[in-house]
Amino acid sequence: MGGKRKRKNNTQQNAKSPKRARGQRTVHPKPTNQGKNPKEPEICHQAQSLFFQLPREIREMIYREIFIAPTTVHIAYVAGRKRTFRSFLCKLPEEQRIEKDPEKRNCPRYKIKHYNCSPRIKRNDRLQVASCPKPAEMQCTRALAFLRSCRKVYSEAIDMLYQENEFYIENPRTLLELPNYLPQSQLRLFRHLYLESPVYGDYSADDCLERWEEVVGALKRLDRLESLVVIIRPMFGLTWEREGLIKPLKNANLPVLDIASKTQVQMNPVGGLCPGLCPVHKRSSLVSNQG
């Protein structure tokens, strides 16, 4: 009996530990995961979130703190590999922004542009808006990440994002590209927009006005605007330059429109305030600003 039991144990041991050929590695089976795949995070129902258990009025207050910017928001088309558009907060003080007070359009202070409101990199011998944020910028508040966190946040806050903010488009091509990436339902959410025209004059490209007409055509897609300021940029401030830029705007029959002018080349005032200069700023402040 003992011998039979011994032979049985040897048989079981051989079955558990098969003889390995020379040079062959033993393959141990990996433990199987009886639960869910660890790579797939567990998705909780939105109703279980503590955030959505707050009253809607409280959530609205939180949304306003996150999605309504303290100043104008710049939108720039970058056509980068990782992103197509970028947004930045305006860095200019309000008193130096022509779009906020078109009556001062002849003041030399307005040679200051929104150029420095967005980070630039050199590409093809030109300084263009950087397509990717720097690590320091990534640490800043990222409101859009919260907007994409779940469908309910998006549905509750998307209208506020477009309707309650003021947007500034410096490069006209940005507006031309927006309808290619945003549906009409979102385009009609825009309420306040500032738009710059291309620089137009003797040295402009031959198709400058044709492309400007296309931009104005795209502008008509934003059909719920409550305020629209278009900053025209005649190269030398000549009458025919202004009229060339304004004509497509008038032909579009836009429901709301305010036009401000920013001349690319301006002369320094000679002796006191010249006619047409801003009467608010004295000569001393103009000279110090230009220096």
Secondary structure, 3 states (H helix, E strand, C coil): CHHHHHHHHHHHHHHHCCCCCCCCCCCCCCCCCCCCCCCCCCCCCHHHCCHHHCCHHHHHHHHHHHHCCCCCEEEEECCCCCCCEEEEECCCCHHHCHHHCHHHCCCHHHHCCCHHHCCEEEECCEEEECCCCCHHHHCCCCHHHHHCCCHHHHHHHHHHHHHCCEEEECCHHHHHHHHHHCCHHHHCCCCEEEEEEEEECCCCCCCHHHHHHHHHHHHCCCCCCCEEEEEEEECCCCHHHHHHHHHHHHHCCCCCCEEEECCCCCCCCCCCCCCCCCCCCCHHHHHHHHC
